[in-house]
Amino acid sequence: MKILTAQQLRELDQFTIKNEPISSYDLMERAAEMCLAELEMLDNYIVPSVYICGKGNNGGDGLAMARLETDAFFTPKVIVLEHMEEGTPDFAKNLYRLSEETSAEVIHVRSMDEFPEIDEYALIVDCILGTGLSRPLEGLLAEAVKHINTLKNDVLSIDMPTGLFGEDNSHNDLNCVVHADFTFTFHCPKMSFLVPETGNLVGEFKVIDIELMEKEFNPSSEYEYVEVSELHKLHGKREKFSHKGTYGHALLLAGSKGKMGAAQLAASACLRSGGGLLTAHVPICGLDIMQVGVKEAMCTVDSNSDYCIDLPNLGPFNAIGFGPGIGTEKDTANVLKRLLQDAKAKLVIDADGLNILAENKTWLNFLPKGTILTPHPKEFERLAGSWGNSFERVELQRAFSQKYGVIVVFKGAHTCITTPAGQIFFNSSGHPGMATAGSGDVLTGIILGLLSQSNAPETAAVLGVWLHGAAADAALEKETTETLIAGDIIDNLNKAYEQLNLFS
């Protein structure tokens, strides 16, 4: 799914109105119907709604929803903020219909002295302003937003939390942005939903497809939001007469004394992601641990007892993973240096492998093209330098991928993946429970397994990140975000694949 800017979305709206053709009012009605259908699915929909509307088209969406909700279930309360003299024509038409066709109470507010009390159990539906805002709120709108944020009510924002910019908010006043619990956004997520500075203001978001004519309009975008419905193109079915060799042979260099758990997690995840064969290269202290803990893995044993100092024969392998729990000893660093020099197979480097690269930055120039790096924020900062905000970081990440010809998987909420071609992918799966020890080792293993199955590095990264998050989502059927551990992600990879296979 392309991520479009506010300007592109306005142009797409106008293109659809002209070419479907459909009136702007009827498009608003369609959006309201779809939002109301989603609203009915919210757990707290049994409570009454209070619509707080501006006088633009976002307010018109709210008035249309209030009218439709009155027809269907409740009689909501509507608060109209009189922040400008004239409303848009579609707002005015919806206000007239609401007044003529329903008994909904409409309260016009010109100052905060006139703002009514809201029942503490009501659901507030924020329809004050949508996309296109480019400067911080002032006056009545700013005061109303600050007041809403003091209330304990759940808040649903339509299209955008009022006050939020669609893209960079570094010059915005985030105290004047609605803190939403839910957001129903039209057509695609906005960039500001996907970065930590502003993503928490959006709450849980749902993309509402209002049938805009994107295919015909064909806007350009370097940003993609990765959803399961689009991943089937990357995932091939297994052939009836295939065998384990069909799905590749992976090599995992991992583990050191006291950190063999990381190696086990990565190895198990590699095999569970569909890899045909796996050999783990481990120090002497890790052999029994790996052979007992991951029975399906073969092992080669290093000559050193506590950490790796040898590079095994790379000939049999078509994908190689380096890093989980391997440590940063000088001799181990030399193993990575030799790997970069000798490897013909595709690489994924994580954890201590990234720390070694950060201490030897000239080695970045020798990374084989298409290598996958999977840093968390601090690891990427050590590799690439600091940034002022997430938009600067995304551009820094893209430039890093292009400079060194690598795929960077920047881990976190909506994990961001950049490619040497300048593409930027944001992931849709996962939850905060994944912030737990070993989760990154599991991701490395999944990506390694996908690489071993002859997937392109870009495919392995995008698909692997989604599977990782989807498995964690499935684990919440039994676990909570507090109790989930990395092994639960591996245990639920089957459910992630089941979901993926529905679209294949």
TABELWO-V408985 format. One record per pair of residues at least 4 apart in sequence whose C-alpha atoms are under 6 Angstrom apart, sorted by the first residue. I is the first residue (numbers start at 0). GAP is how many residues later the second one is. D is the distance in whole Angstrom. If there is no record, write none. Layout:
I,GAP,D  I,GAP,D
This chain:
0,223,5  0,224,5  1,222,5  2,185,6  2,220,5  2,221,5  3,4,6  5,125,6  5,126,5  5,160,6  14,4,6  15,4,5  15,196,6  15,197,5  16,4,5  16,5,5  16,6,6  24,65,6  27,33,6  30,179,6  31,29,6  31,32,6  31,33,5  39,5,6  46,75,6  47,74,5  48,27,5  48,73,5  48,74,5  48,75,6  49,26,6  49,27,5  49,28,6  49,74,5  49,75,6  50,27,5  50,74,5  51,27,5  51,74,5  51,75,6  52,6,4  52,27,5  52,74,5  52,75,4  53,5,5  53,26,6  53,27,5  53,74,4  54,4,5  54,32,5  55,31,6  55,32,5  56,34,6  57,69,5  57,71,5  57,72,5  58,68,5  58,69,5  59,31,4  59,34,6  61,65,5  62,31,6  63,30,6  64,4,6  66,31,5  68,4,6  69,4,5  69,5,5  74,29,6  75,28,6  76,28,5  77,28,5  78,27,6  78,28,5  79,28,5  80,28,5  81,27,6  81,28,5  86,4,6  96,4,6  97,4,6  108,5,5  108,6,6  119,33,6  122,31,5  122,32,6  123,31,5  124,30,6  124,31,5  124,32,6  125,30,6  125,31,4  126,31,6  127,34,6  128,33,5  129,29,6  129,30,5  132,32,6  135,36,5  135,37,6  136,5,5  137,4,5  141,34,5  144,31,6  144,33,6  154,25,5  154,26,5  155,24,6  155,26,5  155,27,6  156,4,5  156,26,5  157,25,6  157,26,5  158,25,5  158,26,4  158,27,6  160,17,5  161,15,6  161,16,5  162,14,4  163,13,6  164,4,6  165,24,6  165,26,6  166,24,5  166,25,5  178,22,5  179,21,6  179,22,5  179,23,5  180,22,4  181,21,5  181,22,5  181,23,6  182,19,6  182,22,5  183,21,6  183,22,5  184,22,5  184,23,6  185,21,6  185,22,5  186,21,6  186,22,5  187,19,6  191,6,6  192,6,4  193,5,5  194,4,5  213,4,5  221,201,5  222,201,5  222,202,6  223,201,5  224,200,6  224,201,5  225,201,5  225,202,6  226,201,6  231,271,6  231,272,5  241,4,6  243,32,4  244,31,6  246,28,5  246,29,5  246,206,5  247,28,5  247,204,5  247,205,5  248,28,5  248,29,6  248,68,5  248,203,6  249,28,5  249,67,6  249,69,5  249,70,6  249,202,6  250,27,6  250,28,5  250,29,6  250,69,5  251,28,5  251,68,6  251,69,5  252,28,5  252,69,5  253,9,5  253,69,5  253,70,5  253,71,6  253,72,5  254,4,5  254,5,5  254,8,5  254,27,6  254,70,4  254,71,4  255,4,6  255,50,6  255,51,5  255,70,5  256,49,5  258,66,5  261,62,5  261,63,5  261,179,6  262,61,6  264,177,6  265,175,5  265,176,5  265,179,4  266,178,6  268,173,5  268,176,5  268,177,5  268,221,6  269,175,4  269,176,5  269,178,6  269,179,4  270,4,5  272,173,5  272,176,6  274,174,4  277,19,5  278,18,6  278,19,5  278,20,5  279,19,5  280,18,6  280,19,5  280,20,6  281,4,6  281,19,5  281,20,6  282,18,6  282,19,5  282,21,6  282,22,5  282,23,6  282,24,5  282,25,5  283,17,6  283,21,5  284,20,5  284,21,6  287,4,6  288,4,6  289,4,6  290,4,5  301,6,6  301,8,6  307,24,6  308,22,5  308,23,5  310,24,6  317,27,5  317,134,6  318,26,5  318,27,5  318,28,6  318,132,6  318,133,5  319,27,5  320,26,6  320,27,5  320,28,6  321,27,5  322,26,6  322,27,5  322,28,5  322,29,5  322,30,4  323,27,6  323,117,6  326,25,6  338,4,5  339,27,6  346,24,5  347,23,6  347,24,5  347,25,6  348,4,6  348,24,5  349,4,6  349,24,5  356,4,6  357,24,6  357,25,5  368,36,5  368,37,6  369,36,5  369,87,6  370,35,5  371,34,6  371,35,5  371,36,6  372,35,5  373,35,5  374,4,5  374,5,5  374,35,5  375,34,6  375,35,5  379,4,6  380,4,5  380,5,5  386,5,6  386,6,6  392,4,6  397,20,5  397,24,6  398,4,6  400,4,5  400,5,5  400,6,6  400,18,6  400,19,5  401,18,4  404,15,5  405,14,6  406,11,6  406,12,5  407,9,6  407,10,5  408,7,6  408,8,5  409,5,6  409,6,5  410,4,5  413,12,5  413,13,5  413,14,6  414,11,6  414,12,5  415,9,6  415,10,5  416,7,6  416,8,5  417,5,6  417,6,5  418,4,5  428,37,6  428,40,5  428,41,5  429,39,4  429,40,6  429,42,6  429,43,6  432,48,4  432,49,6  437,48,5  438,47,5  445,18,6  446,13,5  446,17,5  449,10,5  450,4,5  450,9,6  454,5,6  458,4,6  459,4,5  465,4,6  466,4,6  466,29,6  469,26,5  470,18,5  470,21,5  470,22,5  470,25,5  471,17,5  474,4,6  474,17,6  475,4,5  478,4,6  478,5,6  479,4,6  496,4,6
